[in-house]
């Protein structure tokens, strides 16, 4: 059984404010997330153990982007998103 059997996937873009570690300028950036929502109907031919796991599963989001490019025209360096949070439960 795969995750795509349990969840519907949809990309979302959320804005977040980060400061570039090189030039220290703060800006708003678009960060891409993959939103996974549980399907209404459980997949067929699953046993009771898998059915219990599906019941416990929750909707969540996974961050796709790990690197951003600075919006400052003089800097334009790439930097890593400074938060350690890459999965968010909804």
C-alpha positions as a Markdown table, in Angstrom:
| # | Residue | x | y | z |
|---|---|---|---|---|
| 1 | Unk | 0.0 | 0.0 | 0.0 |
| 2 | Unk | 1.3 | 3.4 | -1.0 |
| 3 | Unk | 0.6 | 6.9 | 0.4 |
| 4 | Unk | -1.1 | 7.9 | -2.8 |
| 5 | Unk | -3.7 | 5.2 | -2.1 |
| 6 | Unk | -4.7 | 6.9 | 1.1 |
| 7 | Unk | -4.1 | 10.7 | 0.4 |
| 8 | Unk | -4.9 | 13.2 | -2.3 |
| 9 | Unk | -2.0 | 15.5 | -3.1 |
| 10 | Unk | -2.2 | 19.2 | -4.0 |
| 11 | Unk | 0.5 | 21.8 | -4.2 |
| 12 | Unk | 0.1 | 25.1 | -2.2 |
| 13 | Unk | 2.2 | 28.2 | -2.0 |
| 14 | Unk | 2.4 | 30.0 | 1.3 |
| 15 | Unk | 4.2 | 33.3 | 2.0 |
| 16 | Unk | 6.8 | 33.4 | 4.7 |
| 17 | Unk | 9.2 | 36.2 | 5.9 |
| 18 | Unk | 12.9 | 35.3 | 6.0 |
| 19 | Unk | 16.1 | 37.3 | 6.2 |
| 20 | Unk | 19.0 | 36.5 | 4.0 |
| 21 | Unk | 22.0 | 35.4 | 6.1 |
| 22 | Unk | 24.4 | 37.1 | 3.7 |
| 23 | Unk | 23.0 | 40.6 | 3.3 |
| 24 | Unk | 20.7 | 40.5 | 6.3 |
| 25 | Unk | 17.7 | 42.0 | 4.3 |
| 26 | Unk | 14.3 | 40.7 | 5.3 |
| 27 | Unk | 11.7 | 39.9 | 2.6 |
| 28 | Unk | 8.6 | 37.8 | 2.0 |
| 29 | Unk | 9.2 | 34.6 | 0.0 |
| 30 | Unk | 6.8 | 32.1 | -1.7 |
| 31 | Unk | 7.4 | 28.6 | -0.2 |
| 32 | Unk | 5.9 | 25.6 | -2.0 |
| 33 | Unk | 4.1 | 22.9 | 0.2 |
| 34 | Unk | 2.6 | 19.6 | -0.8 |
| 35 | Unk | -0.8 | 19.3 | 1.0 |
| 36 | Unk | -1.9 | 15.7 | 1.6 |
| 37 | Unk | -5.5 | 15.2 | 2.6 |
| 38 | Unk | -7.0 | 11.8 | 3.5 |
| 39 | Unk | -9.4 | 10.4 | 0.9 |
| 40 | Unk | -13.0 | 9.9 | 1.9 |
| 41 | Unk | -13.2 | 6.2 | 1.0 |
| 42 | Unk | -10.6 | 3.7 | 2.2 |
| 43 | Unk | -8.9 | 1.6 | -0.5 |
| 44 | Unk | -10.3 | -1.8 | -1.2 |
| 45 | Unk | -8.6 | -5.2 | -0.3 |
| 46 | Unk | -6.8 | -4.0 | 2.9 |
| 47 | Unk | -6.6 | -6.0 | 6.0 |
| 48 | Unk | -7.8 | -4.9 | 9.5 |
| 49 | Unk | -4.3 | -3.8 | 10.6 |
| 50 | Unk | -3.9 | -1.5 | 7.5 |
| 51 | Unk | -7.5 | -0.2 | 8.0 |
| 52 | Unk | -6.7 | 0.8 | 11.6 |
| 53 | Unk | -3.6 | 2.7 | 10.4 |
| 54 | Unk | -5.6 | 4.5 | 7.8 |
| 55 | Unk | -8.2 | 5.5 | 10.5 |
| 56 | Unk | -5.3 | 7.0 | 12.6 |
| 57 | Unk | -3.8 | 8.9 | 9.7 |
| 58 | Unk | -4.2 | 12.7 | 9.6 |
| 59 | Unk | -3.9 | 15.4 | 6.9 |
| 60 | Unk | -0.5 | 17.0 | 6.7 |
| 61 | Unk | 1.7 | 19.3 | 4.6 |
| 62 | Unk | 5.3 | 18.7 | 3.5 |
| 63 | Unk | 7.6 | 21.5 | 2.5 |
| 64 | Unk | 9.0 | 21.1 | -1.1 |
| 65 | Unk | 11.4 | 24.1 | -1.2 |
| 66 | Unk | 14.6 | 23.8 | 0.8 |
| 67 | Unk | 16.5 | 26.7 | -0.8 |
| 68 | Unk | 15.5 | 30.3 | -1.6 |
| 69 | Unk | 17.2 | 33.0 | -3.7 |
| 70 | Unk | 17.6 | 36.4 | -2.0 |
| 71 | Unk | 15.4 | 39.1 | -3.5 |
| 72 | Unk | 18.0 | 41.8 | -3.0 |
| 73 | Unk | 19.3 | 42.8 | -6.4 |
| 74 | Unk | 22.9 | 43.2 | -5.1 |
| 75 | Unk | 23.0 | 39.9 | -3.2 |
| 76 | Unk | 20.9 | 37.3 | -5.1 |
| 77 | Unk | 22.6 | 34.5 | -3.2 |
| 78 | Unk | 20.8 | 31.2 | -2.4 |
| 79 | Unk | 20.2 | 30.3 | 1.2 |
| 80 | Unk | 18.6 | 27.4 | 3.0 |
| 81 | Unk | 15.3 | 28.0 | 4.7 |
| 82 | Unk | 16.3 | 28.4 | 8.4 |
| 83 | Unk | 13.5 | 26.5 | 10.1 |
| 84 | Unk | 13.8 | 22.9 | 10.9 |
| 85 | Unk | 10.1 | 22.3 | 10.4 |
| 86 | Unk | 9.4 | 20.6 | 7.1 |
| 87 | Unk | 6.2 | 18.7 | 8.0 |
| 88 | Unk | 3.1 | 20.3 | 9.5 |
| 89 | Unk | 0.0 | 18.4 | 10.7 |
| 90 | Unk | -3.3 | 20.1 | 9.8 |
